Amino acid sequence: MPRPKKKAPGLCVGVVGASGMVGRELLAVLEKSRFPVGDLKVFSSGRGVKSLLFRGRRLPLSAPSLSALRGCRLAFFVSSDEVSRRWAPALAAAGVWVIDDSSAFRLDPRVPLIIPEINAAALRPHRRLIAGPNCTMSGLGLAAAALDRTAGLKEVRAASYQAVSGAGQAALRELLFQARSVTGRLRAERADRFAPALRSLRAGVLPRAIAFNAVPQVGGFAADGYSGEELKVAAELRKVLGAPRLSVSVTAVRVPTLRGHALAAWLGFKRPLSVARARAALKNAPGVVMMSPSDYPTPAGCAGRTEAFVGRLRRGARANEIALWVVSDNLLKGAASNSLQIAQELLRRGWL
């Protein structure tokens, strides 16, 4: 009688959108972690890649299907809103834990929106569809949550400076193409000629040319003048902090950095908060690195790190207001590593 086939130790895990930028980052953090991945199934999201490497094995990419995904204990979705809407709810209803990085379900009141350092308590064993946060909001959320616990957050005003990788691979290619087209035509000593060269650039993926520029539009504009990104950050911050009436105003700007979102933020509090107390709270906050008073974070310096980095801490112009600068890697804490943290929390609770 033949022996039964020995199953791989660990969990059966699926990754939908594995060939995209965030998908590849997720595979990288899974590979480096001790998360018990046994059988890994990778699914494409319409790209031409045929296979991916994971822990020395080449895994074939296939199109997602409910039958294939049902065999997983846990499924990460790092694809589009449309793909998540098509597969994630049915999969969760079938008993599979689903961690979704798209914006499809973040504001659904039935779906927990989780940054583990802030609101892991919102996880429930019967809610198997879990949303990850907007990559712009995650760094700001970590800093705001720490100070909210200290002095009671009343108001948030912020301006974001968002890397082009947040708009996907096509946007990154567009930035590099535009940069080459300018620098290839001009020499540094003729800087006076840069103006017509920049005006000649044409946008494709992004609403305006991004090379050597700053574009104050991320997403389409609503009737009130706010962009989609600005509305997402405000609504998601309120949900993660459990503060539905929190006053939030955001200006989202795309800048020609490659990786890492930065925000200048002014946080108003219900109770007095000194810079010294704010610094102490941030220094002890999980997931936050508080820089020294003479130092500050930059997107280039924070690339590849999973924490939110805070600097430029100072008093604001209003009463009980603190100003700060926060930077986080949009592909990691804003996406892949946060999803892995959620999975690790589920495992810790014995739910996987």
DOBA-743758 format. One line per field, with one value per atom (N, C-alpha, C): residue number from 1; atom name; x, y, z. Coordinates in steps of 0.05 Angstrom, whole numbers. Example, Ala and Ser with C-alpha at 12.3 -4.5 7.8 and 13.67 -1.06 7.14 Angstrom:
BEGIN
pos <- c(1;1;1;2;2;2)
site <- c(N;CA;C;N;CA;C)
east <- c(264;246;264;257;273;258)
north <- c(-114;-90;-66;-45;-21;1)
up <- c(156;156;156;142;143;157)
END
This chain:
BEGIN
pos <- c(1;1;1;2;2;2;3;3;3;4;4;4;5;5;5;6;6;6;7;7;7;8;8;8;9;9;9;10;10;10;11;11;11;12;12;12;13;13;13;14;14;14;15;15;15;16;16;16;17;17;17;18;18;18;19;19;19;20;20;20;21;21;21;22;22;22;23;23;23;24;24;24;25;25;25;26;26;26;27;27;27;28;28;28;29;29;29;30;30;30;31;31;31;32;32;32;33;33;33;34;34;34;35;35;35;36;36;36;37;37;37;38;38;38;39;39;39;40;40;40;41;41;41;42;42;42;43;43;43;44;44;44;45;45;45;46;46;46;47;47;47;48;48;48;49;49;49;50;50;50;51;51;51;52;52;52;53;53;53;54;54;54;55;55;55;56;56;56;57;57;57;58;58;58;59;59;59;60;60;60;61;61;61;62;62;62;63;63;63;64;64;64;65;65;65;66;66;66;67;67;67;68;68;68;69;69;69;70;70;70;71;71;71;72;72;72;73;73;73;74;74;74;75;75;75;76;76;76;77;77;77;78;78;78;79;79;79;80;80;80;81;81;81;82;82;82;83;83;83;84;84;84;85;85;85;86;86;86;87;87;87;88;88;88;89;89;89;90;90;90;91;91;91;92;92;92;93;93;93;94;94;94;95;95;95;96;96;96;97;97;97;98;98;98;99;99;99;100;100;100;101;101;101;102;102;102;103;103;103;104;104;104;105;105;105;106;106;106;107;107;107;108;108;108;109;109;109;110;110;110;111;111;111;112;112;112;113;113;113;114;114;114;115;115;115;116;116;116;117;117;117;118;118;118;119;119;119;120;120;120;121;121;121;122;122;122;123;123;123;124;124;124;125;125;125;126;126;126;127;127;127;128;128;128;129;129;129;130;130;130;131;131;131;132;132;132;133;133;133;134;134;134;135;135;135;136;136;136;137;137;137;138;138;138;139;139;139;140;140;140;141;141;141;142;142;142;143;143;143;144;144;144;145;145;145;146;146;146;147;147;147;148;148;148;149;149;149;150;150;150;151;151;151;152;152;152;153;153;153;154;154;154;155;155;155;156;156;156;157;157;157;158;158;158;159;159;159;160;160;160;161;161;161;162;162;162;163;163;163;164;164;164;165;165;165;166;166;166;167;167;167;168;168;168;169;169;169;170;170;170;171;171;171;172;172;172;173;173;173;174;174;174;175;175;175;176;176;176;177;177;177;178;178;178;179;179;179;180;180;180;181;181;181;182;182;182;183;183;183;184;184;184;185;185;185;186;186;186;187;187;187;188;188;188;189;189;189;190;190;190;191;191;191;192;192;192;193;193;193;194;194;194;195;195;195;196;196;196;197;197;197;198;198;198;199;199;199;200;200;200;201;201;201;202;202;202;203;203;203;204;204;204;205;205;205;206;206;206;207;207;207;208;208;208;209;209;209;210;210;210;211;211;211;212;212;212;213;213;213;214;214;214;215;215;215;216;216;216;217;217;217;218;218;218;219;219;219;220;220;220;221;221;221;222;222;222;223;223;223;224;224;224;225;225;225;226;226;226;227;227;227;228;228;228;229;229;229;230;230;230;231;231;231;232;232;232;233;233;233;234;234;234;235;235;235;236;236;236;237;237;237;238;238;238;239;239;239;240;240;240;241;241;241;242;242;242;243;243;243;244;244;244;245;245;245;246;246;246;247;247;247;248;248;248;249;249;249;250;250;250;251;251;251;252;252;252;253;253;253;254;254;254;255;255;255;256;256;256;257;257;257;258;258;258;259;259;259;260;260;260;261;261;261;262;262;262;263;263;263;264;264;264;265;265;265;266;266;266;267;267;267;268;268;268;269;269;269;270;270;270;271;271;271;272;272;272;273;273;273;274;274;274;275;275;275;276;276;276;277;277;277;278;278;278;279;279;279;280;280;280;281;281;281;282;282;282;283;283;283;284;284;284;285;285;285;286;286;286;287;287;287;288;288;288;289;289;289;290;290;290;291;291;291;292;292;292;293;293;293;294;294;294;295;295;295;296;296;296;297;297;297;298;298;298;299;299;299;300;300;300;301;301;301;302;302;302;303;303;303;304;304;304;305;305;305;306;306;306;307;307;307;308;308;308;309;309;309;310;310;310;311;311;311;312;312;312;313;313;313;314;314;314;315;315;315;316;316;316;317;317;317;318;318;318;319;319;319;320;320;320;321;321;321;322;322;322;323;323;323;324;324;324;325;325;325;326;326;326;327;327;327;328;328;328;329;329;329;330;330;330;331;331;331;332;332;332;333;333;333;334;334;334;335;335;335;336;336;336;337;337;337;338;338;338;339;339;339;340;340;340;341;341;341;342;342;342;343;343;343;344;344;344;345;345;345;346;346;346;347;347;347;348;348;348;349;349;349;350;350;350;351;351;351;352;352;352)
site <- c(N;CA;C;N;CA;C;N;CA;C;N;CA;C;N;CA;C;N;CA;C;N;CA;C;N;CA;C;N;CA;C;N;CA;C;N;CA;C;N;CA;C;N;CA;C;N;CA;C;N;CA;C;N;CA;C;N;CA;C;N;CA;C;N;CA;C;N;CA;C;N;CA;C;N;CA;C;N;CA;C;N;CA;C;N;CA;C;N;CA;C;N;CA;C;N;CA;C;N;CA;C;N;CA;C;N;CA;C;N;CA;C;N;CA;C;N;CA;C;N;CA;C;N;CA;C;N;CA;C;N;CA;C;N;CA;C;N;CA;C;N;CA;C;N;CA;C;N;CA;C;N;CA;C;N;CA;C;N;CA;C;N;CA;C;N;CA;C;N;CA;C;N;CA;C;N;CA;C;N;CA;C;N;CA;C;N;CA;C;N;CA;C;N;CA;C;N;CA;C;N;CA;C;N;CA;C;N;CA;C;N;CA;C;N;CA;C;N;CA;C;N;CA;C;N;CA;C;N;CA;C;N;CA;C;N;CA;C;N;CA;C;N;CA;C;N;CA;C;N;CA;C;N;CA;C;N;CA;C;N;CA;C;N;CA;C;N;CA;C;N;CA;C;N;CA;C;N;CA;C;N;CA;C;N;CA;C;N;CA;C;N;CA;C;N;CA;C;N;CA;C;N;CA;C;N;CA;C;N;CA;C;N;CA;C;N;CA;C;N;CA;C;N;CA;C;N;CA;C;N;CA;C;N;CA;C;N;CA;C;N;CA;C;N;CA;C;N;CA;C;N;CA;C;N;CA;C;N;CA;C;N;CA;C;N;CA;C;N;CA;C;N;CA;C;N;CA;C;N;CA;C;N;CA;C;N;CA;C;N;CA;C;N;CA;C;N;CA;C;N;CA;C;N;CA;C;N;CA;C;N;CA;C;N;CA;C;N;CA;C;N;CA;C;N;CA;C;N;CA;C;N;CA;C;N;CA;C;N;CA;C;N;CA;C;N;CA;C;N;CA;C;N;CA;C;N;CA;C;N;CA;C;N;CA;C;N;CA;C;N;CA;C;N;CA;C;N;CA;C;N;CA;C;N;CA;C;N;CA;C;N;CA;C;N;CA;C;N;CA;C;N;CA;C;N;CA;C;N;CA;C;N;CA;C;N;CA;C;N;CA;C;N;CA;C;N;CA;C;N;CA;C;N;CA;C;N;CA;C;N;CA;C;N;CA;C;N;CA;C;N;CA;C;N;CA;C;N;CA;C;N;CA;C;N;CA;C;N;CA;C;N;CA;C;N;CA;C;N;CA;C;N;CA;C;N;CA;C;N;CA;C;N;CA;C;N;CA;C;N;CA;C;N;CA;C;N;CA;C;N;CA;C;N;CA;C;N;CA;C;N;CA;C;N;CA;C;N;CA;C;N;CA;C;N;CA;C;N;CA;C;N;CA;C;N;CA;C;N;CA;C;N;CA;C;N;CA;C;N;CA;C;N;CA;C;N;CA;C;N;CA;C;N;CA;C;N;CA;C;N;CA;C;N;CA;C;N;CA;C;N;CA;C;N;CA;C;N;CA;C;N;CA;C;N;CA;C;N;CA;C;N;CA;C;N;CA;C;N;CA;C;N;CA;C;N;CA;C;N;CA;C;N;CA;C;N;CA;C;N;CA;C;N;CA;C;N;CA;C;N;CA;C;N;CA;C;N;CA;C;N;CA;C;N;CA;C;N;CA;C;N;CA;C;N;CA;C;N;CA;C;N;CA;C;N;CA;C;N;CA;C;N;CA;C;N;CA;C;N;CA;C;N;CA;C;N;CA;C;N;CA;C;N;CA;C;N;CA;C;N;CA;C;N;CA;C;N;CA;C;N;CA;C;N;CA;C;N;CA;C;N;CA;C;N;CA;C;N;CA;C;N;CA;C;N;CA;C;N;CA;C;N;CA;C;N;CA;C;N;CA;C;N;CA;C;N;CA;C;N;CA;C;N;CA;C;N;CA;C;N;CA;C;N;CA;C;N;CA;C;N;CA;C;N;CA;C;N;CA;C;N;CA;C;N;CA;C;N;CA;C;N;CA;C;N;CA;C;N;CA;C;N;CA;C;N;CA;C;N;CA;C;N;CA;C;N;CA;C;N;CA;C;N;CA;C;N;CA;C;N;CA;C;N;CA;C;N;CA;C;N;CA;C;N;CA;C;N;CA;C;N;CA;C;N;CA;C;N;CA;C;N;CA;C;N;CA;C;N;CA;C;N;CA;C;N;CA;C;N;CA;C;N;CA;C;N;CA;C;N;CA;C;N;CA;C;N;CA;C;N;CA;C;N;CA;C;N;CA;C;N;CA;C;N;CA;C;N;CA;C;N;CA;C;N;CA;C;N;CA;C;N;CA;C;N;CA;C;N;CA;C;N;CA;C;N;CA;C;N;CA;C;N;CA;C;N;CA;C;N;CA;C;N;CA;C;N;CA;C;N;CA;C;N;CA;C;N;CA;C;N;CA;C;N;CA;C;N;CA;C;N;CA;C;N;CA;C;N;CA;C;N;CA;C;N;CA;C;N;CA;C;N;CA;C;N;CA;C;N;CA;C;N;CA;C;N;CA;C;N;CA;C;N;CA;C;N;CA;C;N;CA;C;N;CA;C;N;CA;C;N;CA;C;N;CA;C;N;CA;C;N;CA;C;N;CA;C;N;CA;C;N;CA;C;N;CA;C;N;CA;C;N;CA;C;N;CA;C;N;CA;C;N;CA;C;N;CA;C;N;CA;C)
east <- c(17;0;18;13;31;27;48;47;34;18;6;28;23;42;46;70;76;71;55;49;72;76;97;89;108;102;95;77;70;43;36;10;11;-12;-15;-23;-7;-10;-12;-31;-34;-27;-15;-10;-21;-41;-54;-42;-30;-16;14;24;51;72;65;85;87;70;71;92;95;115;111;86;81;82;72;73;102;120;148;160;152;161;150;125;113;127;134;148;176;188;215;213;192;190;182;165;158;183;199;223;242;245;263;252;225;213;212;203;199;170;155;126;125;108;109;94;107;96;104;84;89;87;63;57;50;65;60;49;26;14;14;25;28;10;-4;-23;-16;-18;-12;-36;-31;-53;-52;-47;-49;-22;0;26;39;60;71;91;97;115;103;119;109;115;136;143;159;161;176;191;214;230;222;220;215;230;248;264;277;288;303;286;260;242;230;227;213;184;167;138;124;107;92;70;67;45;21;-3;-27;-48;-69;-91;-106;-116;-131;-157;-164;-190;-199;-225;-236;-228;-228;-221;-192;-174;-145;-141;-154;-150;-163;-184;-197;-179;-159;-140;-121;-121;-103;-115;-99;-108;-108;-90;-87;-81;-94;-89;-84;-62;-55;-64;-79;-86;-70;-53;-37;-40;-64;-71;-90;-107;-125;-150;-165;-191;-210;-209;-227;-222;-196;-189;-198;-193;-201;-231;-246;-276;-286;-272;-282;-278;-255;-248;-248;-241;-236;-261;-284;-307;-315;-316;-324;-304;-279;-258;-260;-264;-268;-293;-314;-339;-334;-315;-309;-290;-282;-266;-237;-228;-200;-195;-173;-165;-154;-165;-157;-147;-122;-111;-108;-124;-127;-113;-94;-79;-92;-113;-126;-144;-156;-173;-203;-208;-235;-253;-241;-258;-249;-231;-220;-241;-260;-281;-307;-307;-330;-332;-354;-356;-355;-359;-357;-329;-310;-283;-264;-249;-229;-206;-199;-176;-154;-132;-113;-85;-74;-46;-39;-26;-25;-15;4;14;-8;-28;-49;-74;-85;-112;-114;-95;-97;-121;-130;-153;-179;-179;-203;-206;-186;-188;-208;-223;-244;-242;-246;-243;-263;-286;-307;-305;-287;-284;-258;-261;-237;-227;-241;-231;-220;-195;-181;-168;-171;-160;-134;-115;-91;-94;-78;-83;-72;-81;-69;-39;-22;7;16;0;7;-1;-23;-34;-19;-6;5;26;45;66;54;37;23;7;-7;-24;-8;16;32;40;49;56;32;10;-14;-25;-25;-36;-20;7;23;17;14;9;-21;-39;-67;-69;-54;-55;-44;-27;-14;-31;-43;-57;-84;-94;-120;-120;-119;-118;-144;-142;-166;-166;-143;-142;-117;-119;-95;-96;-74;-70;-43;-43;-19;-16;9;15;34;27;43;61;83;102;108;93;91;108;122;139;123;136;123;117;132;126;98;87;59;39;46;29;34;53;58;82;88;112;111;88;86;93;85;91;121;134;163;177;169;181;178;155;150;168;172;190;219;229;256;259;239;239;240;223;222;249;260;285;308;309;329;325;300;295;304;304;313;343;354;383;399;388;402;405;388;388;403;407;418;443;460;483;479;491;486;493;513;520;500;482;460;434;433;409;386;393;372;354;364;348;329;330;314;284;276;248;233;242;227;228;251;253;232;229;209;181;176;148;142;162;157;150;154;148;118;110;82;76;54;45;31;33;19;4;19;6;-4;12;5;-8;-23;-38;-20;4;23;51;69;96;108;121;131;161;176;205;211;227;235;210;189;164;151;130;113;84;68;41;21;5;-13;-39;-37;-60;-53;-66;-63;-91;-100;-128;-144;-169;-187;-198;-208;-218;-248;-256;-285;-297;-323;-336;-326;-317;-307;-278;-265;-238;-217;-224;-204;-200;-176;-170;-178;-179;-186;-167;-141;-121;-125;-131;-135;-159;-180;-204;-199;-183;-177;-161;-140;-123;-140;-157;-174;-193;-207;-227;-214;-191;-178;-165;-154;-142;-163;-186;-208;-216;-217;-225;-204;-179;-158;-156;-159;-157;-183;-204;-230;-241;-236;-244;-260;-285;-301;-305;-302;-306;-280;-258;-232;-230;-222;-218;-192;-194;-171;-171;-149;-147;-120;-120;-96;-92;-68;-60;-40;-47;-30;-15;11;28;46;47;65;92;114;140;158;180;196;216;208;225;215;233;226;210;218;207;206;184;182;164;143;124;131;131;137;113;109;88;98;90;92;65;64;38;38;14;9;-14;-8;-28;-37;-63;-74;-86;-83;-91;-111;-125;-145;-132;-109;-94;-67;-55;-28;-8;10;30;56;76;102;117;137;154;169;177;192;174;149;131;124;120;114;138;162;186;188;182;183;162;138;117;124;135;142;166;184;208;200;178;169;147;139;117;125;110;117;116;135;135;146;154;163;193;208;235;236;241;243;271;275;302;311;337;348;341;341;333;349;374;391;389;372;370;342;338;311;312;289;289;284;292;286;276;262;253;276;298;321;333;334;346;329;303;284;276;285;278;288;270;277;272;263;258;228;221;192;180;196;185;177;163;157;178;191;212;201;206;195;218;217;236;224;240;231;209;210;189;192;169;170;141;140;114;101;75;60;52;39;31;6;-10;-35;-30;-49;-47;-49;-33;-33;-28;-10;-4;25;30;57;60;82;89;110;109;129;131;152;157;160;145;145;149;166;172;170;158;157;159;168;170;143;133;105;101;122;119;121;132;135;114;119;100;73;75;50;36;48;36;46;69;77;82;99;106;82;64;41;23;20;4;16;43;55;51;52;47;19;0;-28;-28;-16;-15;-2;20;34;16;-1;-19;-40;-50;-70;-58;-33;-19;-15;-7;-2;-28;-51;-76;-86;-72;-81;-104;-108;-130;-123;-97;-89;-84)
north <- c(-24;0;25;44;67;85;97;116;142;154;180;201;219;240;258;263;280;309;322;350;368;390;409;421;424;436;465;475;503;506;531;539;540;535;540;570;585;614;621;639;649;679;687;716;723;739;748;776;777;801;799;774;769;781;786;796;826;840;869;879;905;916;908;912;905;874;860;831;820;831;823;831;854;862;843;835;816;789;779;754;757;780;784;784;798;799;772;757;730;712;714;698;703;728;734;728;725;722;693;688;661;652;667;660;632;614;586;581;589;584;556;539;512;512;511;512;540;552;580;579;591;593;622;628;655;659;681;687;714;716;740;759;783;803;815;797;806;813;809;816;792;797;776;757;761;744;716;695;668;654;662;648;667;659;675;656;666;651;657;636;638;617;625;606;584;593;575;558;561;546;565;556;572;564;583;578;589;572;582;601;622;641;631;634;628;649;649;668;659;678;671;657;638;625;617;616;610;582;563;535;533;547;546;560;583;598;585;570;557;537;528;509;523;550;565;569;571;578;609;622;651;661;683;694;724;733;761;771;794;807;833;834;858;866;867;873;898;898;921;918;941;940;920;919;902;873;865;837;830;848;843;840;857;856;830;820;796;771;769;744;745;767;767;761;773;767;738;726;698;680;687;671;672;696;698;683;685;670;640;631;602;594;613;606;612;624;631;659;662;688;704;728;746;772;779;806;821;842;856;883;888;913;935;928;948;967;986;1005;996;972;964;962;953;948;964;982;996;1011;1023;1039;1023;998;981;977;984;981;952;933;905;894;910;900;916;903;917;928;953;965;966;952;946;956;971;976;963;940;925;940;958;974;992;998;1017;1002;985;974;944;929;899;889;903;894;894;907;907;881;864;838;820;805;787;760;738;712;706;720;715;734;754;772;765;749;737;754;775;794;818;824;846;865;890;910;922;926;941;970;989;1017;1029;1053;1070;1075;1073;1075;1102;1123;1150;1154;1142;1145;1130;1108;1089;1102;1117;1130;1151;1168;1189;1176;1154;1141;1132;1120;1111;1134;1156;1179;1192;1195;1207;1190;1164;1146;1149;1150;1153;1178;1200;1226;1228;1215;1214;1201;1180;1167;1185;1204;1222;1246;1259;1285;1287;1267;1268;1284;1271;1284;1298;1323;1338;1345;1350;1360;1351;1344;1337;1353;1367;1380;1370;1362;1349;1354;1355;1356;1332;1316;1292;1298;1284;1285;1256;1247;1218;1209;1186;1175;1164;1164;1155;1125;1110;1081;1076;1095;1092;1091;1100;1099;1075;1058;1034;1034;1011;1008;1026;1029;1046;1075;1085;1112;1115;1095;1096;1097;1081;1081;1108;1121;1147;1168;1167;1186;1183;1159;1154;1163;1157;1166;1196;1210;1239;1251;1240;1250;1247;1224;1220;1239;1244;1261;1290;1299;1326;1327;1309;1310;1302;1286;1278;1301;1321;1343;1368;1369;1394;1388;1408;1407;1425;1418;1433;1463;1469;1498;1514;1501;1516;1512;1516;1513;1531;1553;1572;1559;1538;1525;1503;1499;1477;1483;1508;1515;1505;1512;1501;1471;1459;1430;1417;1428;1417;1421;1444;1448;1430;1419;1402;1373;1366;1339;1334;1310;1303;1281;1284;1264;1241;1217;1194;1180;1168;1153;1173;1192;1212;1236;1253;1275;1297;1300;1319;1306;1318;1307;1309;1288;1286;1292;1288;1293;1322;1326;1353;1370;1358;1372;1364;1377;1370;1372;1351;1350;1347;1368;1367;1353;1330;1313;1284;1270;1241;1230;1219;1211;1233;1227;1247;1266;1288;1309;1305;1308;1308;1336;1338;1364;1385;1377;1397;1405;1395;1402;1384;1366;1347;1324;1313;1291;1265;1243;1217;1209;1213;1206;1221;1247;1264;1254;1247;1237;1210;1192;1166;1169;1186;1189;1199;1218;1229;1208;1194;1175;1151;1141;1118;1124;1149;1156;1156;1167;1167;1139;1121;1093;1079;1081;1067;1077;1103;1115;1112;1103;1101;1128;1148;1176;1187;1180;1187;1217;1233;1262;1278;1264;1277;1296;1321;1340;1335;1329;1322;1337;1350;1364;1356;1346;1336;1348;1354;1360;1339;1324;1303;1312;1309;1318;1294;1290;1270;1284;1273;1285;1264;1273;1254;1238;1228;1209;1181;1162;1135;1119;1121;1104;1118;1117;1129;1154;1153;1176;1193;1219;1237;1256;1264;1282;1303;1328;1349;1351;1349;1348;1366;1378;1395;1382;1372;1357;1375;1378;1393;1375;1382;1364;1377;1360;1369;1379;1368;1376;1386;1403;1413;1391;1395;1375;1389;1386;1398;1382;1394;1380;1357;1362;1341;1316;1321;1298;1284;1300;1288;1271;1281;1266;1239;1241;1216;1196;1206;1188;1174;1190;1178;1159;1166;1149;1121;1120;1094;1081;1093;1083;1059;1037;1015;1023;1014;1019;1047;1063;1090;1093;1107;1115;1145;1155;1183;1192;1210;1220;1240;1244;1264;1292;1312;1339;1351;1342;1353;1336;1316;1298;1297;1286;1283;1261;1248;1226;1237;1222;1228;1202;1204;1180;1161;1173;1156;1142;1155;1143;1122;1123;1104;1081;1081;1060;1033;1013;986;982;1002;1000;997;983;978;997;1015;1033;1060;1076;1103;1121;1139;1155;1184;1195;1221;1240;1264;1285;1313;1334;1361;1367;1355;1358;1386;1401;1428;1437;1460;1471;1483;1480;1492;1521;1534;1562;1564;1543;1543;1532;1537;1527;1496;1483;1454;1440;1451;1440;1432;1409;1399;1395;1405;1401;1379;1363;1342;1334;1319;1308;1278;1263;1234;1221;1200;1187;1156;1143;1113;1102;1078;1064;1055;1067;1061;1032;1019;991;971;980;962;969;988;994;1002;1015;1022;1000;976;954;927;917;889;882;897;889;892;911;913;889;879;855;831;829;807;809;833;837;828;834;825;795;782;753;741;754;745;748;769;772;750;744;722;696;691;667;666;689;691;685;692;687;658;643;616;614;634;634;622;618;608;578)
up <- c(0;0;0;-19;-21;3;12;34;25;43;36;32;13;7;31;39;62;55;72;68;77;63;71;98;117;143;139;156;154;141;136;125;95;83;54;51;37;35;5;-1;-28;-30;-52;-56;-84;-84;-109;-116;-140;-148;-141;-141;-132;-150;-175;-194;-195;-180;-178;-159;-156;-139;-110;-100;-72;-68;-88;-87;-83;-98;-96;-69;-59;-32;-11;-14;5;4;-19;-21;-7;-10;2;32;44;73;84;69;77;77;57;55;78;86;108;136;137;163;171;196;206;203;188;185;172;183;174;148;126;99;91;86;77;46;37;8;0;-18;-26;-55;-59;-85;-94;-117;-127;-151;-151;-172;-185;-211;-225;-225;-234;-237;-265;-284;-312;-325;-311;-322;-336;-351;-367;-353;-328;-314;-311;-315;-315;-288;-274;-249;-231;-205;-186;-167;-157;-139;-110;-94;-65;-50;-33;-17;-34;-56;-74;-93;-92;-110;-130;-155;-175;-175;-170;-168;-193;-205;-229;-221;-236;-232;-248;-236;-250;-245;-260;-255;-230;-214;-190;-197;-180;-183;-155;-150;-124;-116;-135;-128;-118;-132;-124;-97;-93;-69;-45;-49;-26;-12;-25;-13;6;7;24;52;72;98;101;86;87;58;50;24;27;15;14;-13;-13;-38;-41;-61;-66;-95;-104;-131;-132;-152;-156;-139;-137;-123;-137;-164;-179;-173;-172;-166;-138;-119;-91;-88;-101;-100;-112;-132;-146;-129;-115;-102;-71;-59;-30;-13;-18;0;-2;-26;-28;-15;-17;-4;26;37;66;76;60;67;67;51;50;73;90;114;112;90;86;98;113;123;99;95;73;84;76;83;57;54;29;30;12;12;-6;-20;-38;-21;-34;-20;-21;-32;-37;-12;11;34;59;56;79;95;82;96;100;93;99;129;141;171;180;162;170;168;157;152;170;187;204;187;192;178;199;194;215;210;229;233;260;261;286;310;307;330;342;326;335;344;327;333;328;335;332;347;368;384;367;344;326;311;311;297;311;295;306;292;306;294;272;273;253;229;230;208;193;173;160;137;130;110;126;122;137;117;121;103;115;97;105;98;109;106;80;74;54;61;41;47;56;50;59;88;96;123;144;136;157;174;163;179;196;185;200;223;217;237;261;256;279;297;285;302;316;301;312;335;332;353;379;376;400;416;401;414;423;409;417;445;450;476;498;490;510;516;496;501;488;474;462;436;414;388;381;372;365;335;323;296;282;256;240;215;209;183;173;148;137;107;98;70;64;44;38;14;13;-9;-17;-37;-42;-66;-61;-81;-105;-128;-152;-152;-137;-135;-124;-110;-100;-122;-146;-169;-187;-180;-195;-213;-225;-242;-266;-278;-302;-296;-273;-265;-260;-248;-244;-271;-290;-316;-329;-325;-337;-325;-299;-286;-297;-299;-309;-338;-354;-382;-384;-369;-370;-361;-339;-328;-349;-362;-383;-406;-414;-437;-432;-407;-400;-397;-381;-375;-399;-417;-441;-461;-459;-478;-468;-442;-431;-414;-413;-396;-372;-349;-324;-327;-344;-346;-361;-374;-388;-375;-349;-333;-342;-354;-363;-385;-397;-418;-407;-381;-370;-371;-369;-369;-393;-418;-441;-443;-434;-436;-417;-393;-374;-385;-397;-407;-430;-443;-466;-458;-432;-423;-424;-431;-432;-412;-398;-378;-392;-380;-390;-367;-349;-327;-306;-299;-279;-292;-276;-289;-300;-290;-301;-303;-319;-319;-291;-282;-255;-252;-273;-271;-263;-242;-233;-227;-217;-213;-187;-180;-157;-166;-163;-174;-151;-145;-122;-129;-141;-147;-145;-127;-125;-125;-147;-150;-163;-169;-181;-160;-169;-151;-146;-121;-114;-117;-114;-118;-98;-75;-55;-59;-80;-86;-75;-57;-46;-66;-67;-84;-70;-86;-75;-53;-57;-37;-11;-14;10;26;12;26;39;25;37;62;62;85;109;105;126;137;120;129;142;131;143;169;172;197;219;213;233;241;221;227;244;236;251;279;284;310;326;313;326;334;316;322;299;296;272;268;290;288;287;285;284;260;265;243;229;202;186;160;153;127;116;91;78;50;43;16;7;-14;-24;-49;-49;-71;-80;-106;-117;-124;-115;-120;-133;-147;-162;-146;-123;-108;-116;-112;-121;-101;-75;-55;-28;-14;13;12;28;29;54;51;73;77;102;109;128;123;143;157;183;197;221;226;249;264;288;304;328;330;352;373;399;421;440;454;473;499;505;530;523;540;535;530;511;505;498;514;508;488;475;456;470;494;509;514;522;527;501;479;453;444;448;440;455;481;498;489;483;474;448;429;403;405;423;427;437;453;464;448;426;410;393;393;375;346;331;302;294;314;308;316;300;306;309;333;338;334;314;308;329;331;350;341;358;351;328;324;303;277;276;253;243;219;208;187;182;162;134;114;86;73;51;37;29;19;11;35;58;81;94;89;102;84;59;40;51;50;59;89;103;132;137;158;164;184;196;216;203;219;212;227;212;224;227;251;258;264;254;260;258;261;260;280;303;323;336;336;347;353;367;374;348;346;324;331;313;317;334;335;351;379;396;424;423;439;442;415;399;372;370;358;353;323;312;284;282;262;258;229;223;196;199;183;185;158;157;132;137;118;119;90;88;63;54;32;24;14;6;-3;20;43;66;88;105;126;114;91;77;63;63;48;58;47;50;79;93;120;139;134;151;148;123;118;132;131;146;176;187;215;223;206;211;212;193;193;217;226;250;275;275;298;298;274;272;282;274;283;313;324;353;368;358;371;367;351;345;326;309;291;263;258;232;234)
END
